Amino acid sequence: MFLVSASYGYDIQKDTIEINKLIKEAKAIKKNKKEVFKISEDVITLSKKHQYKFGLFKGYFLKGNVLLDDYQYKKALDNFQLAYENAQFLKSDISEAEALFNIAYCYQSLDETSKAVETYKKCLDKGKKDTLLIADVHTNLGVSYDYSGDYGKAILHYLESYTLNKALKNNEALGTSSSNLGQLFSTLKIYDKAIYYLKKSEAIAISLKDTATLCYAYENLGANYLSKNELLKAKFYLEKALKLAKAMNLQEHEIVSLTYSNLGMLAIKNKTLDKAEAYLDTALNIADQKSLTFHKTFALAHQIDLLNKQNKLKEAEDVALKALELCKNTEQTPLKINILEFLKETYAKQKMFEKAFATQEEALKLEESLKLEDNLKQIAVLIATRDYDKKSQIENLLKNQEQKVLESKIKTQRYTLALVIFILITLGIFTFISFRNHQLQKRINEDLAQKNHEIEISQIELNKQSQAFSDLNNHKDQIFTIISHDLRKPIGHLSSVLELLENNILDADDFKSFIPQISKNVKDTSEILDSLLFWAKSQLKGFSLKITEQNLFTFINEKTASLQPFAKEKNINIINQINPELRLKLDAMLNMIIIRNLVLNAIKFSDENKEIIIQLEEHPNNYEVKVKDSGIGMSQEQIDNLFTTKNKSTLGTKKEKGTGLGLYFCNDLVKKCGGEFKVESVLGQGSTFSFTIPKYIN
């Protein structure tokens, strides 16, 4: 659970100037705890001299906060109590409420839940005018009731803090409230509701860049999926929480300890027991160093499960007894029940059946003390009367709650019947044990089958993702290769001219004669870059065509003009046979890319002294543009792979290099404008590539 710790500002009263100066100085210091601690002691010393109550209140309050940040809860508690005593002389309800809030927080951190709840209630009475403080009190009251298993009261306070923070537009605290609600619903096994609130918390934390709340959201989501046995998702969120905490060097040791404990539980479920041991040891070390009793007990509970799995039964029993002793004087009933369940398994494995049944009975009594049925009814009524979700979601929630109550009753009856049989019929115990072992084996087999099924599904998803990543990588390589192919020559020409000019080999007059060619090269290069960017943009969602009317004869001549130097190198003649008067509607950029690629491809695979012919045929619904060459042609296998990423580049008739992907892109772009790409080719005789342009209607 995510507790809220806060300190609040005050109206500085006019009294001893030096004391007030020190108080202001302490407020200005943000990170240096030692300096603030020293200032707080100076404030207390000076205030005692003058019996300055405000100074004493502020001094003890400052000192308490430093100790609280350093996890010294008992010393912090002493100082906050002194702050409260002095606040009573100030006749300020707000000052008293703030001192009470911190006293309650210390009690809560020391696992003195009853005292914490009582003090928070006093704080509610005194802090009526400070809505922010009241919202925080409701959050922490919810945590107190949640830890003790009083879920009905817990959700009442969580929802109250959620409502207040939403009204105040206090998004940071709203993220905390959502996270706490999510974790509570996860505890009640109402997983859809849990995920709903945890995703809200995650979204708020991301928008605010609130790392601490985001870590709690990730950890809670991981724990939620762990409870659902969705192990891949659990691993994903738990590792995200840990990675984020380490990257930001977070001081929220509670979340780090919990995350390591849950990773240990995940490793146990995955049967990687060495990893589980390492994770749980780390969780225990953090909890020990920072005196986090609940978190230490939480880690110990899962250590019992691990030792049971390792058949270290005596060690498991010792750890269980140690854990029970730790939470003996606390009200952490749900955690005690978990420990007793694991201890029962330890005794059963040692064939100490009397102790196993006694432990089970103790767990059942504690479970009954939680009054789960009453809590669930209270939660159902509360959610129904507050419009937090849609009506259908509330109905589903009620069904889940009723099912859980029914399952709880069946479970209680089953163990009661088993106990009676054990007491009355001595020989019957062996039959019962045999039956239980059979059921256990059956459940294990079912779990294994389910896990195998989940692994198969996960493998399929991973294969899909791997293929998607491979395709993305291919697209990246394709773009880089095309840039190298289409831009090298014009940029090389420009670089050569500039080098001649730089070395004074060209004079100004000679350079002027090159300017038209340089200008043309720059224009062609820009056009190629625009084409590449256009293709990349066409791969994004939201891409749309930009239709304009063009004279196709002129359009093709202009767009192939930059390819004439390549054609002249092989004495190839490009013949445009399209009607010079014909005008049609098309996407200029898209069709320019297609035509350039087709003509460049025809030049590459044509021998010297050949012709490339560009024609147009009109059909009822479209125009068909054809680019014919009498080059080397293609086999059927080459044609089959032509429009896939499997198509490999081959050298041209004069060893020209290419990407092997120009036609792949052309086919992709033709489809985007609603056309069809065709190819006809005979090996050794040439090829005809054609594509259709729809007759667009305004």
C-alpha positions, -999 to +999 in steps of 0.1 A: +000+000+000+011+036-006+011+057+025+010+095+022+036+115+043+033+153+043+042+185+062+024+217+057+031+254+057+022+279+085+016+316+089+048+328+106+039+348+137+058+379+146+079+370+177+116+363+182+132+374+150+161+350+151+139+320+156+117+329+127+147+335+106+160+300+113+126+285+105+126+303+071+161+290+065+151+254+072+122+257+048+146+269+021+169+239+025+155+210+005+179+181+006+205+185+033+190+167+063+219+174+086+216+211+082+178+210+088+183+188+119+209+213+133+186+242+126+157+224+143+177+219+175+188+255+175+151+266+171+141+243+200+170+256+223+162+293+216+124+288+219+128+271+253+146+302+265+117+325+255+089+299+261+080+307+224+053+280+217+052+286+179+090+281+178+089+250+199+061+236+177+080+243+145+114+230+159+100+197+171+080+194+138+111+200+117+132+176+138+104+149+135+103+152+098+141+147+094+139+116+117+109+103+097+128+106+065+156+086+081+131+058+091+137+065+129+100+062+136+101+060+175+123+091+178+102+109+152+071+100+171+085+116+203+092+148+185+058+150+168+041+144+202+060+174+216+050+194+186+014+185+192+016+195+229+029+230+219+004+233+190-024+231+216-012+264+231-014+281+197-052+276+194-048+266+158-068+235+147-047+232+115-014+231+135-028+204+158-042+184+128-008+184+111+010+172+142-017+145+147-013+134+111+025+128+115+019+111+149-006+087+133+019+081+104+046+071+129+022+047+147+013+032+113+049+027+104+055+010+138+026-014+130+006+000+159-026+001+138-052+008+165-033+038+178-028+050+142-065+048+134-075+065+166-051+094+159-062+098+123-098+101+135-087+130+158-069+145+128-101+144+108-120+163+135-093+190+138-084+194+101-119+200+087-108+232+069-078+217+051-093+195+024-059+183+011-050+171+046-083+154+050-078+136+016-044+123+029-059+112+062-086+091+043-058+075+022-038+064+052-069+053+071-077+031+041-042+016+043-045+009+080-078-010+075-065-027+044-035-042+063-057-054+091-082-071+067-111-047+073-117-043+036-152-027+039-138+003+059-106+004+037-125+009+005-148+035+021-117+057+030-100+049-004-130+061-023-134+092-001-098+102-008-103+094-045-134+117-046-117+146-027-085+144-048-105+143-080-126+174-069-094+192-060-077+182-093-048+169-072-036+144-098-005+133-078-026+122-049-053+108-073-027+085-087-020+072-052-057+067-045-061+048-077-031+026-069-045+017-034-079+009-048-063-013-074-044-032-049-074-037-026-095-051-055-066-074-064-065-087-028-103-095-031-095-113-064-116-088-084-089-085-110-107-065-137-116-038-113-080-039-099-065-035-133-089-006-141-077+015-112-040+005-115-040+016-152-055+049-141-027+053-115-001+044-142-015+070-167-016+098-140+019+090-128+033+090-164+016+124-172+031+139-140+065+122-143+058+109-107+083+081-105+074+069-070+036+065-078+045+049-112+067+024-093+038+015-070+015+011-100+039-012-118+045-032-086+008-036-080+001-045-116+028-072-113+014-085-081-021-085-096-010-106-127+010-128-103-022-136-084-039-144-118-010-167-127-003-145-158+034-149-152+048-132-183+028-100-176+038-102-139+075-104-148+071-075-172+056-051-147+077-062-117+110-058-136+098-024-149+091-013-113+126-024-101+144-010-131+127+024-127+134+025-089+171+018-095+174+042-123+159+071-103+177+060-071+144+061-053+144+062-015+110+044-012+126+013+003+091-001+009+084-005-028+118-020-036+114-046-008+079-055-019+090-058-056+119-082-046+094-103-026+070-106-055+099-114-079+108-142-054+072-155-055+073-153-093+105-173-093+089-200-070+060-203-095+085-207-123+105-233-103+137-213-105+144-217-067+179-203-067+166-170-081+138-170-056+162-174-028+183-144-040+153-122-045+138-129-010+172-125+007+175-090-009+139-081+002+147-092+038+180-072+039+162-040+028+134-045+053+159-052+081+181-022+073+151+002+073+131-015+102+101-023+079+083-049+100+054-056+076+078-059+046+101-082+065+072-104+075+059-104+039+092-116+026+095-143+054+061-156+044+073-164+009+106-177+022+085-204+041+069-214+007+104-215-009+118-237+019+088-260+016+095-264-021+132-272-013+120-297+014+140-278+040+111-284+064+127-277+097+141-244+084+106-236+071+090-242+105+116-220+122+110-192+097+072-195+101+074-193+139+097-163+136+073-145+112+043-152+135+063-138+164+071-106+144+034-099+136+021-112+170+013-078+184+001-063+150-032-064+133-020-078+100-045-106+100-044-114+062-006-118+064-009-140+095-033-162+075-008-166+047+019-176+071-003-202+088-013-217+054+024-222+046+031-236+081+002-260+077+019-273+045+052-276+064+036-298+091+017-318+065+049-326+046+065-338+079+034-360+085+027-340+117-010-341+110-023-329+143-002-298+141-013-293+105-050-294+114-045-272+145-027-246+123-055-249+097-081-243+124-062-212+136-061-198+100-098-205+096-106-186+128-086-156+117-103-157+083-137-157+100-126-128+122-121-108+090-159-110+084-152-112+047-189-117+038-199-085+056-170-066+040-179-078+006-216-068+010-205-034+023-182-029-007-210-040-031-234-015-016-208+013-015-199+009-051-235+006-062-245+038-044-214+058-057-213+060-095-177+049-100-183+024-128-210+014-153-240-006-141-228-038-159-194-036-142-211-033-108-232-064-115-201-084-125-184-072-093-214-084-072-213-118-089-176-122-081-182-112-045-210-137-040-189-164-056-160-157-033-183-159-002-197-192-015-162-206-021-151-194+014-181-212+030-174-244+010-138-243+021-147-239+057-171-267+056-146-290+039-119-285+066-145-288+094-156-322+080-120-334+076-113-324+113-144-343+126-133-374+106-098-371+120-110-370+156-137-397+154-121-422+131-084-429+136-080-452+106-099-428+084-070-404+085-050-426+060-079-425+036-082-388+039-045-383+034-045-405+003-075-385-011-058-352-004-026-364-021-046-375-051-064-342-053-031-323-049-015-343-077-045-337-099-044-300-093-006-300-100-012-318-133-039-293-142-017-264-133+011-279-154-012-284-184-024-248-180+011-234-178+022-254-208-007-240-227+002-204-216+038-210-226+027-222-261+005-191-265+034-169-252+058-185-277+034-177-306+031-141-294+069-139-291+073-153-326+049-127-340+067-099-322+101-112-334+088-112-370+074-077-366+108-065-352+126-082-381+103-065-407+109-031-390+147-037-391+144-047-428+125-014-435+152+005-418+179-012-439+159-007-470+157+031-465+195+034-458+203+013-489+181+034-511+197+066-498+231+052-506+219+040-541+200+072-552+220+099-536+256+088-539+261+100-575+246+135-574+263+142-541+296+128-554+294+151-584+288+181-562+316+171-538+341+168-568+332+203-581+336+219-547+369+201-542+382+215-575+371+250-565+386+247-530+420+236-546+419+266-570+418+242-600+386+259-612+384+296-615+352+317-610+342+316-646+346+279-649+326+274-617+297+295-631+294+271-660+289+243-635+261+262-615+232+250-637+243+214-633+249+218-596+215+234-592+199+205-611+218+180-589+206+197-557+171+198-570+172+161-580+187+152-546+160+171-528+134+153-549+149+119-540+149+128-503+113+140-505+104+107-522+120+087-494+103+108-467+070+104-485+074+066-486+083+065-449+053+087-441+031+063-461+039+036-436+024+056-408-013+055-397-033+084-409-016+086-443-039+100-471-035+108-508-032+143-522-049+142-556-040+169-582-046+172-620-014+167-641-004+166-678+010+130-676+033+134-707+050+165-692+049+150-657+068+119-667+093+139-688+101+161-658+103+133-633+126+111-654+149+140-666+173+134-637+177+098-648+189+108-683+226+108-672+223+071-661+206+063-695+233+081-715+260+061-698+246+030-717+233+050-747+197+040-738+169+061-753+138+068-730+107+071-753+076+087-738+046+076-761+019+091-739-006+115-755+008+150-748-027+164-744-039+139-718-046+153-683-055+130-654-059+131-616-032+114-595-011+118-563+020+135-578+046+125-552+034+089-550+034+084-588+067+102-592+084+076-569+068+047-588+078+060-623+113+069-612+119+034-597+105+016-628+126+036-653+157+034-632+152-004-629+147-007-667+180+013-673+199-010-648+188-043-665+190-031-702+220-036-724+237-007-743+219+009-773+185-002-763+151+016-758+128+021-728+092+028-738+066+044-716+030+039-727-006+045-714-037+024-719-072+036-708-096+012-692-132+018-680-122+024-644-085+032-646-054+042-666-026+017-670+010+030-672+035+006-688+073+007-688+088-017-713+124-027-717+143-052-738+167-062-711+178-094-694+143-103-682+134-126-652+126-162-643+093-172-628+110-177-594+123-141-595+089-128-604+073-147-575+097-131-550+096-097-567+073-079-543+086-094-510+115-086-488+130-119-498+139-104-532+177-099-533+195-072-553+213-084-585+239-065-605+229-046-636+242-052-671+272-028-663+276-041-627+253-014-613+244-020-576+208-016-563+187-023-533+165-051-547+136-033-530+126-006-554+098-027-569+088-038-534+082-002-525+064+005-558+040-023-553+033-010-517+026+025-530+004+014-559-018-005-534-021+026-512-036+046-541-060+017-549-042+005-580-027-028-591+009-036-600+017-061-628+048-076-644+054-096-676+088-109-683+107-134-704+142-144-694+167-129-719+140-109-738+130-081-715+103-070-690+071-049-689+061-034-656+027-017-654+005-001-627-030+013-627-042+047-617-079+048-606-101+074-623-106+096-592-140+113-588-141+147-570 
